């Protein structure tokens, strides 16, 4: 029986599930400015997945790498969720300035 597909699916589910709190906590503590870390990490993991011959390790690295890249988008989305009030804003971070309205 070949279990490569089951391993890949379970790995994807677990890694994506683990990255949800990483996005929330990362945006809360550091803001969206940590996106370059995820870009470099993701590209490095994807490159490593391309040169590793062992199937399970390559799958793990590839899924983790692409999840890091996806995390960049989610960081920017998380910032919007915080602005909407769906998640708390760190009190030490400055509030975004809204443009002044012109009197009609």
Backbone as CSV, one residue per row, in Angstrom:
resi,resn,N_x,N_y,N_z,CA_x,CA_y,CA_z,C_x,C_y,C_z
1,UNK,0.845,-1.168,0.000,0.000,0.000,0.000,0.904,1.249,0.000
2,UNK,0.518,2.242,-0.805,1.282,3.481,-0.890,0.606,4.548,-0.033
3,UNK,1.358,5.067,0.888,0.794,6.025,1.840,1.334,7.439,1.650
4,UNK,2.015,7.691,0.531,2.597,9.024,0.312,1.513,10.114,0.301
5,UNK,0.407,9.840,-0.357,-0.672,10.828,-0.427,-1.290,11.116,0.926
6,UNK,-1.489,10.063,1.718,-2.039,10.270,3.058,-1.084,11.069,3.927
7,UNK,0.209,10.761,3.813,1.209,11.515,4.570,1.194,12.982,4.161
8,UNK,1.138,13.248,2.851,1.130,14.635,2.371,-0.106,15.376,2.861
9,UNK,-1.270,14.733,2.808,-2.494,15.378,3.270,-2.483,15.668,4.757
10,UNK,-2.061,14.687,5.541,-1.989,14.887,6.987,-0.958,15.953,7.346
11,UNK,0.172,15.938,6.641,1.208,16.944,6.881,0.690,18.337,6.576
12,UNK,0.004,18.494,5.445,-0.554,19.803,5.082,-1.546,20.281,6.128
13,UNK,-2.427,19.402,6.571,-3.426,19.770,7.569,-2.769,20.230,8.871
14,UNK,-1.786,19.488,9.325,-1.118,19.823,10.588,-0.338,21.125,10.469
15,UNK,0.433,21.280,9.389,1.255,22.492,9.236,0.389,23.729,9.098
16,UNK,-0.646,23.666,8.278,-1.532,24.820,8.118,-2.216,25.142,9.447
17,UNK,-2.626,24.117,10.168,-3.240,24.335,11.481,-2.287,24.989,12.465
18,UNK,-1.013,24.607,12.412,-0.019,25.212,13.303,0.295,26.655,12.928
19,UNK,0.150,27.001,11.657,0.488,28.351,11.226,-0.609,29.367,11.530
20,UNK,-1.837,28.935,11.794,-2.898,29.891,12.146,-2.539,30.701,13.385
21,UNK,-2.154,30.069,14.502,-1.767,30.885,15.652,-0.485,31.670,15.417
22,UNK,0.389,31.181,14.549,1.624,31.918,14.227,1.265,33.245,13.573
23,UNK,0.301,33.237,12.659,-0.140,34.477,12.004,-0.730,35.437,13.035
24,UNK,-1.601,34.935,13.888,-2.279,35.790,14.864,-1.276,36.383,15.851
25,UNK,-0.433,35.545,16.433,0.551,36.022,17.410,1.625,36.876,16.756
26,UNK,2.046,36.499,15.548,3.075,37.274,14.849,2.607,38.681,14.536
27,UNK,1.385,38.811,14.035,0.855,40.133,13.726,0.639,40.923,15.009
28,UNK,0.195,40.276,16.059,-0.063,40.955,17.325,1.227,41.531,17.905
29,UNK,2.291,40.725,17.942,3.526,41.154,18.596,4.440,41.987,17.686
30,UNK,4.452,41.703,16.392,5.426,42.341,15.502,4.806,43.132,14.366
31,UNK,3.526,42.983,14.124,2.890,43.655,12.996,3.194,42.923,11.701
32,UNK,2.744,43.507,10.600,2.937,42.847,9.313,4.371,42.972,8.812
33,UNK,5.192,43.712,9.529,6.575,43.932,9.124,7.463,42.699,9.185
34,UNK,6.943,41.588,9.690,7.760,40.375,9.744,7.631,39.543,8.475
35,UNK,6.928,40.063,7.463,6.728,39.284,6.248,8.032,38.879,5.564
36,UNK,9.122,39.685,5.580,10.358,39.222,4.920,10.917,37.937,5.537
37,UNK,10.716,37.751,6.836,11.156,36.514,7.488,10.460,35.309,6.862
38,UNK,9.160,35.427,6.634,8.407,34.321,6.047,8.768,34.121,4.580
39,UNK,9.079,35.200,3.879,9.498,35.068,2.482,10.818,34.315,2.376
40,UNK,11.802,34.728,3.149,13.115,34.078,3.111,13.016,32.629,3.582
41,UNK,12.273,32.402,4.661,12.095,31.041,5.173,11.396,30.165,4.145
42,UNK,10.338,30.684,3.554,9.583,29.917,2.574,10.412,29.551,1.357
43,UNK,11.134,30.526,0.815,11.970,30.249,-0.359,13.081,29.260,-0.029
44,UNK,13.654,29.388,1.157,14.697,28.449,1.568,14.169,27.030,1.726
45,UNK,12.997,26.898,2.324,12.397,25.574,2.504,11.994,24.953,1.167
46,UNK,11.477,25.773,0.265,11.113,25.262,-1.060,12.359,24.812,-1.818
47,UNK,13.424,25.601,-1.734,14.680,25.208,-2.384,15.207,23.902,-1.796
48,UNK,15.138,23.774,-0.482,15.598,22.545,0.163,14.740,21.354,-0.264
49,UNK,13.442,21.561,-0.413,12.550,20.480,-0.846,12.903,20.000,-2.250
50,UNK,13.421,20.906,-3.067,13.782,20.540,-4.446,15.048,19.697,-4.514
51,UNK,15.915,19.793,-3.523,17.186,19.057,-3.605,17.248,17.841,-2.687
52,UNK,16.270,17.696,-1.792,16.238,16.547,-0.880,15.626,15.355,-1.622
53,UNK,16.305,14.230,-1.594,15.830,13.048,-2.314,14.814,12.244,-1.506
54,UNK,14.837,12.332,-0.189,13.939,11.549,0.654,12.518,12.121,0.528
55,UNK,11.579,11.297,0.110,10.245,11.763,-0.254,9.529,12.443,0.902
56,UNK,9.469,11.817,2.049,8.703,12.380,3.166,9.280,13.710,3.645
57,UNK,10.574,13.800,3.727,11.202,15.049,4.146,10.983,16.146,3.108
58,UNK,11.081,15.791,1.844,10.854,16.755,0.776,9.422,17.283,0.800
59,UNK,8.460,16.388,1.005,7.053,16.795,1.101,6.860,17.728,2.290
60,UNK,7.411,17.365,3.433,7.300,18.198,4.640,7.882,19.590,4.399
61,UNK,9.082,19.651,3.813,9.728,20.941,3.560,8.951,21.766,2.540
62,UNK,8.464,21.113,1.497,7.707,21.825,0.476,6.418,22.417,1.022
63,UNK,5.677,21.627,1.761,4.417,22.128,2.333,4.692,23.251,3.325
64,UNK,5.712,23.097,4.142,6.051,24.152,5.103,6.509,25.418,4.381
65,UNK,7.280,25.267,3.317,7.736,26.422,2.545,6.593,27.195,1.919
66,UNK,5.675,26.478,1.275,4.546,27.168,0.660,3.600,27.744,1.708
67,UNK,3.516,27.126,2.862,2.709,27.689,3.944,3.335,28.987,4.451
68,UNK,4.660,29.053,4.497,5.332,30.308,4.876,4.998,31.421,3.881
69,UNK,5.001,31.092,2.596,4.661,32.089,1.575,3.203,32.531,1.746
70,UNK,2.306,31.601,1.989,0.897,31.921,2.199,0.711,32.780,3.450
71,UNK,1.559,32.586,4.440,1.477,33.343,5.686,1.657,34.832,5.444
72,UNK,2.423,35.209,4.430,2.610,36.631,4.109,1.261,37.269,3.805
73,UNK,0.471,36.621,2.957,-0.865,37.129,2.629,-1.726,37.201,3.884
74,UNK,-1.647,36.171,4.703,-2.476,36.118,5.905,-2.087,37.196,6.918
75,UNK,-0.807,37.582,6.968,-0.402,38.675,7.859,-1.103,39.974,7.486
76,UNK,-1.167,40.265,6.191,-1.832,41.478,5.736,-3.349,41.384,5.967
77,UNK,-3.907,40.200,5.772,-5.330,39.998,6.062,-5.602,40.125,7.558
78,UNK,-4.694,39.627,8.376,-4.858,39.710,9.830,-4.862,41.164,10.287
79,UNK,-4.040,41.986,9.660,-4.042,43.409,10.006,-5.421,44.017,9.749
80,UNK,-6.048,43.628,8.645,-7.398,44.124,8.350,-8.405,43.610,9.381
81,UNK,-8.242,42.365,9.809,-9.148,41.807,10.818,-9.017,42.567,12.133
82,UNK,-7.796,42.957,12.474,-7.566,43.732,13.704,-8.221,45.097,13.571
83,UNK,-8.092,45.735,12.403,-8.707,47.047,12.195,-10.229,46.976,12.310
84,UNK,-10.805,45.855,11.906,-12.254,45.674,12.008,-12.698,45.362,13.437
85,UNK,-11.744,45.069,14.305,-12.069,44.766,15.691,-12.311,43.294,15.966
86,UNK,-11.994,42.440,15.005,-12.212,41.000,15.190,-11.156,40.388,16.095
87,UNK,-9.976,41.012,16.169,-8.881,40.544,17.012,-8.325,41.744,17.766
88,UNK,-7.728,41.532,18.939,-7.217,42.663,19.715,-5.966,43.270,19.086
89,UNK,-5.807,44.580,19.288,-4.621,45.300,18.851,-3.692,45.433,20.048
90,UNK,-2.411,45.255,19.826,-1.446,45.420,20.903,-1.442,46.882,21.321
91,UNK,-1.587,47.130,22.600,-1.746,48.498,23.087,-0.512,49.360,22.873
92,UNK,0.665,48.775,22.797,1.876,49.577,22.620,2.077,50.016,21.172
93,UNK,1.298,49.458,20.240,1.411,49.842,18.844,0.499,51.025,18.587
94,UNK,0.947,51.964,17.756,0.153,53.152,17.490,-1.050,52.803,16.630
95,UNK,-2.134,53.524,16.870,-3.340,53.369,16.069,-3.084,53.950,14.677
96,UNK,-3.647,53.356,13.637,-3.490,53.956,12.308,-4.243,55.274,12.236
97,UNK,-3.653,56.223,11.567,-4.293,57.548,11.453,-5.251,57.535,10.280
98,UNK,-6.454,57.978,10.558,-7.455,58.085,9.503,-7.362,59.455,8.883
99,UNK,-7.606,59.551,7.572,-7.553,60.870,6.931,-8.673,61.764,7.463
100,UNK,-8.378,63.047,7.562,-9.358,64.001,8.064,-10.467,64.169,7.045
101,UNK,-11.702,64.270,7.531,-12.853,64.464,6.646,-13.040,65.949,6.378
102,UNK,-13.399,66.238,5.164,-13.678,67.629,4.800,-15.113,67.965,5.169
103,UNK,-15.300,69.164,5.678,-16.648,69.604,6.039,-17.426,69.889,4.755
104,UNK,-18.674,69.456,4.713,-19.488,69.657,3.500,-20.172,70.982,3.488
